[in-house]
Every structure is written in C-alpha cells, then in structure tokens.
C-alpha cells in the first residue's frame, strides 16, 4: 500500500480540528501552497498565502520588522517567526507555516551556507521555528536548487502536520 502524501494527511488533521492555514514563503516560492492546493477540497481549510521573496514584501506585507532583517537577515529564525506570525494575522487563519532559506547556488556566506532553511510553524498561539541544511549531490546547480526547495516544502508540511496533531 502506498503511503499517503503529507498534504492529504494535513487535510484530514485540519478538518478534524476545524482549523485553517495560511503560508508565507520565500525560498520555496509557493511550493508549500501548491502542494496544499493539489488536494481536492483544500479551499475548506487553506485561506491563502504570500510569496515574500524580496525583503520589502516581507516587511510591508507580512510585517517583518526592518530591524529584524537588518540585524539577523532574511534567512534567520527571527525572520521565519515574524513571517509566520504576520501571515496568520494578515489572512486570519488558525495556523501558518513560513519558509526562508538559501536555495543556492549563490547567496551563501560563511555563517549561512547554501541549503540553510528556517521553517516557522504556528498552530493557534504556539510558534516554533526549525533549522535545516538541505543538501543535494547533483552536479547540476539548478537541480540542486529545485531539490532543496522541494525538500523544504515537504518538511514544512510535515512539521505543520506534526504540530496540528500534537506530536511536536
């Protein structure tokens, strides 16, 4: 028997609890929202999302503080937290998930390597931020980038599901 994709399990968990969700994405560029809406009936629980790729959008739309971006950078746990809190407030959902990271092949620093990703998850009043470094051994930098983005989107959905179900 094939394992059910996480987005289908998320649907069941959200509907069972009467919860809604919104997304705030940077490095994943809408992949999290796309996976959610791949599920028939997702309009019952998915209210919407924001792809905030540029810092101005993070600040003006999601309410990420300029000081946060200047002090910690766009790829930081602080920014991931403010993104998820901002999208939940903006859209009016019960839950939210945010992604911010360095998909590569450029943009890395000594302190922030390619693949570094922060995922923020908010379920009701609880907010958690998780740090990952997604790697890929493909010789093609574009394939590496897109695989990192897909890994981040899948992990974001798994973390959201785990928090909704109370397993995390």
Secondary structure, DSSP 8 states (H G I E B T S, - for coil): -----HHHHHHHHHHHHT--EEEEESTTTTHHHHHHHTSTTGGGTEEEEEE--SHHHHHHTT---HHHHHHH-SSSHHHHHHHHHHHHHHHT-SEEEEEEE--SSS---SSS-TTEEEEEEEETTEEEEEEEE-----S-HHHHHHHHHHHHHHHHHHHHHHHHTT--
